[in-house]
């Protein structure tokens, strides 16, 4: 247990340390923890969007989810001073950290009997504010040791990955990555937990033939079809089906707890629901919200059941009417709102570089209504069309330029509210679909009955109408 005065002192020191590392850009660009503007969500977006782009391009992705055995407890007090010096921690701050870790001891008490004390020569205090930061500094050079792929880290959560044309190429590179990480961990006196570390091959193509083992010396990591990374269940198709299954199970369980509070007023139940249930369900929604509509609708059904329960609405009313009566937004709006926030940051270069580079601003030589447009990519597969990059660009390009000039907060709240904007977009899209259908019918009738000349030109018009409809449906 750490004392309260000690934690207060830690918080002040961590503020100074964070400012030093951030100002001088001393953290590895692959470390996402304890950095302003970065989070588990931004890490997962950056990583999974790259994977989506690779799968859309018919490539294969290989990933290793590394678990270091007792990571915080095995930091070497001999190597840590060298790591601190490497990021410019010197003088009184350096001496204070070493003194903070020095002369610590531990003992065990069982049934009022205590063991003798033993000195602690490894690790950082559990539950401390400084401990995770010291660990991040300790592993700061890990990405430099991997030359065959990329490494992304959030404190002690480490994911290494590579992209290749086929399964054989990817597994060979994964073995090299595993060897490089293993050798780094040996030099830095950390131990990879082979039983908890997992590997995955992501591809839209079926696996044919035996799979090469992921092994270095006597250390072996098993391949899995899905795994939990930073609280999100990632599967080898990026379908998010296992994560939705997990969310639905948790969602229903929490909704059951609300049913056991029938005497509370609806306003109180509503506040409990949105602050405890929805906040948990919507964790990292920009990452997994790019699932298919049937999967997302499973969550919308439970969301609607919650509205019926809290506001005592009849079951025979359709979902849209129930949400309108409760004055609730569907979960899909939360997803679109979260997407728009990241696109806004990317457009104005206010977010992490790894997310900003997902979007490209359209070059316009003159000022016009399209001067703040993004380049819309052309995905080859459904997995590309469901990406944050593609969906975010479509939403952004549909919003008036005057709205885009506002700050992110004003964009999402004050300007007519986001759901009003999306409703307007959906209305326009619906109207365009009707126009497209009528244009198809009119051109077919025109070509088949009335006019026999200019057939090629009118066929081109008919094809354009059909292409328009396909784009609207995508």
Secondary structure, 3 states (H helix, E strand, C coil): CCCHHHHHHHHHHHHHHHHHHHHCCCCCCCECCCCCCCCHHHHHHHHHHHHHHHHHCCCEEEEEEECECCHHHHCECCCHHHHHHHCCCCHHHHHHHHHHHCCCEECCEECCEECCCEECCECCCCCCHHHHHHHHHHCCCHHHHCCCCEEEEECCEEEEEEEECCHHHHHHHHHHHHHHHHHHHHHCCCCECCCCCEEEEECCCCCCCCCCCEEECCEEEEECCEEEECCEEEECCCCCHHHHHHHHHHHHHHHHHHHCCCCCCHHHHHHHHHHHHHHHHCCCHHHHCCCCHHHHHHHHHHHHHHHHHHHCCCCCCCHHHHHHHHCCCCHHHHHHHHHHHHHHHHHCCCCCHHHHCCCCECCCCCCCCCCCCECCCCCCCHHHHCCHHHHHHHHHHHCCHHHHCCCHHHHHCCCCCHHHHHHHHHHHHHHHHHHHHHHHHHHHHHHHHHCCCCHHHHHHHHHHHHHHHHHHHC
